[in-house]
Amino acid sequence: MTKEEMKSRLSELKKERKLVRLDWDILNRKDEQSYANWSSDKVRNDRSKEDAKQFMALSKRLSSLNSEITGLQKEIISILKAEIESLYE
């Protein structure tokens, strides 16, 4: 993967991470607002289980994105460092 391809991929990953964080925030707000409005414990419990699954999926995706972003950033830094060092040789 070239440096430009890495930068492009990094940009895509950061955009996706923003979307995942937005989904997380939306789910969290919906969660807080909805629980107050539900009268049935069964409905509340079922909803809580579904929300927990969604939070878990979002957490896993966010963790995966963060790992990939960190890896790409390290690769790009290595390449740039090598380029800078070659200028001084």
Z-matrix of the N, CA and C atoms (Angstrom, degrees):
N
C 1 1.445
C 2 1.537 1 107.43
N 3 1.317 2 115.58 1 130.16
C 4 1.464 3 119.37 2 179.35
C 5 1.522 4 110.41 3 -77.27
N 6 1.318 5 114.12 4 167.21
C 7 1.464 6 119.57 5 179.54
C 8 1.532 7 110.21 6 -60.68
N 9 1.320 8 117.15 7 -40.90
C 10 1.469 9 120.72 8 179.86
C 11 1.532 10 111.25 9 -65.91
N 12 1.328 11 116.37 10 -39.80
C 13 1.467 12 120.15 11 176.91
C 14 1.530 13 110.44 12 -64.22
N 15 1.323 14 115.68 13 -39.01
C 16 1.467 15 119.65 14 178.24
C 17 1.522 16 110.78 15 -64.52
N 18 1.324 17 116.26 16 -43.20
C 19 1.467 18 119.79 17 179.20
C 20 1.524 19 110.52 18 -62.91
N 21 1.324 20 116.23 19 -40.72
C 22 1.464 21 120.81 20 178.78
C 23 1.528 22 110.52 21 -64.17
N 24 1.317 23 116.53 22 -45.32
C 25 1.469 24 121.31 23 179.13
C 26 1.529 25 110.38 24 -63.49
N 27 1.319 26 116.40 25 -40.30
C 28 1.461 27 121.25 26 178.43
C 29 1.524 28 110.31 27 -60.89
N 30 1.311 29 116.25 28 -42.64
C 31 1.465 30 120.86 29 178.40
C 32 1.531 31 110.80 30 -62.47
N 33 1.338 32 116.57 31 -43.51
C 34 1.470 33 121.17 32 178.38
C 35 1.530 34 110.80 33 -61.58
N 36 1.318 35 116.26 34 -43.98
C 37 1.467 36 120.84 35 -179.30
C 38 1.524 37 111.49 36 -63.73
N 39 1.320 38 116.35 37 -40.25
C 40 1.466 39 119.75 38 179.65
C 41 1.523 40 110.94 39 -66.21
N 42 1.338 41 116.77 40 -37.25
C 43 1.472 42 120.02 41 176.67
C 44 1.525 43 110.13 42 -64.63
N 45 1.333 44 115.49 43 -44.39
C 46 1.464 45 119.46 44 179.28
C 47 1.528 46 110.74 45 -63.39
N 48 1.332 47 116.83 46 -38.98
C 49 1.462 48 120.41 47 178.87
C 50 1.531 49 110.59 48 -62.39
N 51 1.328 50 116.85 49 -39.24
C 52 1.468 51 119.97 50 177.14
C 53 1.523 52 110.59 51 -61.74
N 54 1.344 53 116.69 52 -40.89
C 55 1.464 54 120.47 53 179.22
C 56 1.526 55 111.43 54 -65.71
N 57 1.313 56 117.00 55 -41.03
C 58 1.467 57 120.57 56 178.68
C 59 1.527 58 109.77 57 -64.14
N 60 1.326 59 116.56 58 -42.01
C 61 1.471 60 119.44 59 178.05
C 62 1.526 61 110.95 60 -64.21
N 63 1.332 62 116.34 61 -38.08
C 64 1.463 63 120.54 62 177.59
C 65 1.530 64 109.92 63 -63.92
N 66 1.340 65 117.00 64 -45.16
C 67 1.470 66 120.71 65 176.45
C 68 1.527 67 110.49 66 -57.58
N 69 1.324 68 116.06 67 -42.03
C 70 1.469 69 121.59 68 179.05
C 71 1.528 70 109.81 69 -60.31
N 72 1.335 71 116.24 70 -48.05
C 73 1.471 72 120.57 71 -179.15
C 74 1.523 73 111.82 72 -63.10
N 75 1.328 74 116.43 73 -41.99
C 76 1.469 75 120.73 74 179.48
C 77 1.525 76 110.01 75 -63.13
N 78 1.321 77 116.58 76 -46.92
C 79 1.462 78 121.00 77 179.36
C 80 1.527 79 110.41 78 -61.62
N 81 1.297 80 116.97 79 -40.84
C 82 1.462 81 121.30 80 -179.42
C 83 1.530 82 111.08 81 -65.13
N 84 1.324 83 117.21 82 -43.93
C 85 1.471 84 120.35 83 179.37
C 86 1.524 85 110.93 84 -66.24
N 87 1.338 86 114.98 85 -43.94
C 88 1.468 87 119.89 86 179.37
C 89 1.522 88 109.29 87 -60.66
N 90 1.308 89 115.36 88 -41.21
C 91 1.455 90 122.45 89 179.60
C 92 1.531 91 110.56 90 -58.60
N 93 1.312 92 116.64 91 -49.90
C 94 1.468 93 121.08 92 -178.33
C 95 1.523 94 111.81 93 -64.37
N 96 1.331 95 117.00 94 -43.05
C 97 1.461 96 120.93 95 -177.41
C 98 1.523 97 111.73 96 -70.97
N 99 1.308 98 116.62 97 -40.13
C 100 1.459 99 120.82 98 -173.60
C 101 1.516 100 113.33 99 -71.48
N 102 1.321 101 117.49 100 -40.01
C 103 1.457 102 119.25 101 -176.22
C 104 1.521 103 111.83 102 -57.82
N 105 1.295 104 117.19 103 -35.16
C 106 1.466 105 120.51 104 -179.77
C 107 1.525 106 111.60 105 -67.53
N 108 1.325 107 117.49 106 -25.46
C 109 1.464 108 121.56 107 -175.14
C 110 1.529 109 113.92 108 -93.26
N 111 1.319 110 118.28 109 -12.20
C 112 1.464 111 119.79 110 -177.18
C 113 1.517 112 110.16 111 -87.82
N 114 1.324 113 114.87 112 129.94
C 115 1.464 114 118.54 113 -178.25
C 116 1.524 115 112.17 114 -92.32
N 117 1.303 116 117.24 115 -29.88
C 118 1.458 117 121.19 116 -175.08
C 119 1.531 118 111.45 117 -88.22
N 120 1.334 119 116.07 118 131.21
C 121 1.464 120 120.34 119 176.37
C 122 1.520 121 111.01 120 -62.81
N 123 1.341 122 116.42 121 -37.69
C 124 1.464 123 120.01 122 -179.80
C 125 1.525 124 110.25 123 -62.63
N 126 1.317 125 117.22 124 -45.73
C 127 1.467 126 120.74 125 178.88
C 128 1.527 127 109.55 126 -61.68
N 129 1.320 128 116.24 127 -43.40
C 130 1.467 129 121.31 128 179.77
C 131 1.531 130 110.62 129 -61.52
N 132 1.324 131 117.09 130 -44.92
C 133 1.466 132 121.09 131 -179.31
C 134 1.523 133 111.88 132 -66.54
N 135 1.338 134 117.07 133 -43.32
C 136 1.467 135 120.38 134 178.18
C 137 1.521 136 110.57 135 -61.77
N 138 1.306 137 115.51 136 -43.46
C 139 1.467 138 120.61 137 -179.44
C 140 1.532 139 110.02 138 -65.57
N 141 1.307 140 115.89 139 -39.93
C 142 1.460 141 120.68 140 179.92
C 143 1.531 142 110.84 141 -61.49
N 144 1.338 143 116.92 142 -41.38
C 145 1.466 144 121.07 143 178.90
C 146 1.524 145 110.85 144 -64.15
N 147 1.329 146 116.39 145 -43.10
C 148 1.467 147 120.67 146 179.47
C 149 1.530 148 110.63 147 -64.83
N 150 1.322 149 116.26 148 -44.00
C 151 1.465 150 120.29 149 178.39
C 152 1.526 151 110.92 150 -61.57
N 153 1.324 152 116.96 151 -40.15
C 154 1.467 153 120.92 152 179.54
C 155 1.527 154 110.45 153 -61.28
N 156 1.341 155 116.90 154 -40.56
C 157 1.469 156 120.57 155 177.54
C 158 1.526 157 110.44 156 -63.25
N 159 1.330 158 116.10 157 -43.12
C 160 1.463 159 119.79 158 -179.78
C 161 1.528 160 111.10 159 -66.36
N 162 1.328 161 116.93 160 -42.09
C 163 1.464 162 120.18 161 177.74
C 164 1.531 163 110.34 162 -61.70
N 165 1.322 164 116.93 163 -40.64
C 166 1.460 165 120.82 164 179.91
C 167 1.530 166 110.53 165 -63.90
N 168 1.327 167 116.88 166 -44.99
C 169 1.462 168 120.93 167 179.19
C 170 1.531 169 110.58 168 -62.48
N 171 1.330 170 116.54 169 -43.16
C 172 1.466 171 120.02 170 178.85
C 173 1.529 172 110.91 171 -65.38
N 174 1.315 173 116.78 172 -38.93
C 175 1.471 174 120.69 173 178.68
C 176 1.520 175 111.09 174 -62.67
N 177 1.327 176 116.21 175 -44.67
C 178 1.465 177 120.28 176 179.57
C 179 1.521 178 110.93 177 -63.31
N 180 1.328 179 116.65 178 -43.39
C 181 1.465 180 120.31 179 -179.58
C 182 1.526 181 110.41 180 -65.47
N 183 1.310 182 116.97 181 -42.39
C 184 1.462 183 120.97 182 179.38
C 185 1.530 184 110.53 183 -63.01
N 186 1.307 185 116.70 184 -41.97
C 187 1.464 186 121.15 185 178.11
C 188 1.526 187 110.85 186 -62.71
N 189 1.319 188 116.28 187 -43.43
C 190 1.458 189 121.44 188 178.82
C 191 1.529 190 111.13 189 -63.03
N 192 1.331 191 115.84 190 -44.99
C 193 1.466 192 120.11 191 178.63
C 194 1.523 193 110.80 192 -61.98
N 195 1.319 194 116.58 193 -45.04
C 196 1.466 195 120.08 194 -179.97
C 197 1.524 196 111.53 195 -60.89
N 198 1.314 197 117.16 196 -40.20
C 199 1.468 198 121.01 197 178.65
C 200 1.523 199 110.94 198 -64.56
N 201 1.323 200 115.86 199 -45.21
C 202 1.464 201 119.61 200 -179.57
C 203 1.531 202 110.84 201 -65.79
N 204 1.320 203 116.56 202 -40.94
C 205 1.469 204 120.78 203 178.23
C 206 1.526 205 110.13 204 -61.82
N 207 1.317 206 116.82 205 -46.27
C 208 1.464 207 121.04 206 179.85
C 209 1.527 208 110.89 207 -60.87
N 210 1.324 209 116.55 208 -43.77
C 211 1.463 210 120.59 209 178.60
C 212 1.517 211 112.34 210 -61.03
N 213 1.325 212 116.48 211 -45.19
C 214 1.464 213 120.11 212 178.86
C 215 1.525 214 111.32 213 -64.96
N 216 1.320 215 116.61 214 -41.39
C 217 1.464 216 119.66 215 178.93
C 218 1.528 217 110.61 216 -60.68
N 219 1.321 218 116.95 217 -41.36
C 220 1.466 219 120.48 218 178.65
C 221 1.526 220 111.05 219 -64.05
N 222 1.340 221 116.78 220 -41.79
C 223 1.462 222 120.16 221 178.26
C 224 1.521 223 111.17 222 -62.71
N 225 1.324 224 116.42 223 -45.16
C 226 1.466 225 120.77 224 -179.91
C 227 1.528 226 110.15 225 -62.75
N 228 1.321 227 117.23 226 -43.15
C 229 1.467 228 121.09 227 178.52
C 230 1.526 229 110.39 228 -61.30
N 231 1.324 230 117.74 229 -41.11
C 232 1.470 231 121.57 230 178.24
C 233 1.519 232 111.07 231 -60.35
N 234 1.324 233 114.92 232 -45.92
C 235 1.466 234 119.81 233 -179.61
C 236 1.527 235 110.11 234 -63.00
N 237 1.324 236 116.28 235 -46.75
C 238 1.464 237 119.97 236 -179.47
C 239 1.529 238 111.44 237 -63.96
N 240 1.318 239 116.10 238 -39.37
C 241 1.466 240 120.57 239 178.50
C 242 1.528 241 110.32 240 -62.57
N 243 1.332 242 116.25 241 -43.87
C 244 1.468 243 120.66 242 178.53
C 245 1.526 244 110.57 243 -62.88
N 246 1.335 245 116.74 244 -40.24
C 247 1.466 246 120.40 245 178.70
C 248 1.526 247 110.76 246 -63.99
N 249 1.325 248 116.67 247 -42.59
C 250 1.469 249 120.79 248 179.51
C 251 1.530 250 110.42 249 -64.96
N 252 1.332 251 116.52 250 -43.93
C 253 1.463 252 120.15 251 179.63
C 254 1.519 253 111.34 252 -63.14
N 255 1.330 254 116.57 253 -35.76
C 256 1.469 255 119.24 254 179.68
C 257 1.528 256 111.35 255 -68.07
N 258 1.313 257 117.63 256 -25.04
C 259 1.464 258 120.69 257 177.58
C 260 1.527 259 111.44 258 -68.50
N 261 1.321 260 116.76 259 -27.93
C 262 1.460 261 121.33 260 -177.37
C 263 1.524 262 113.24 261 -93.97
N 264 1.318 263 117.44 262 0.88
C 265 1.473 264 120.16 263 -180.00
C 266 1.501 265 111.24 264 -86.01
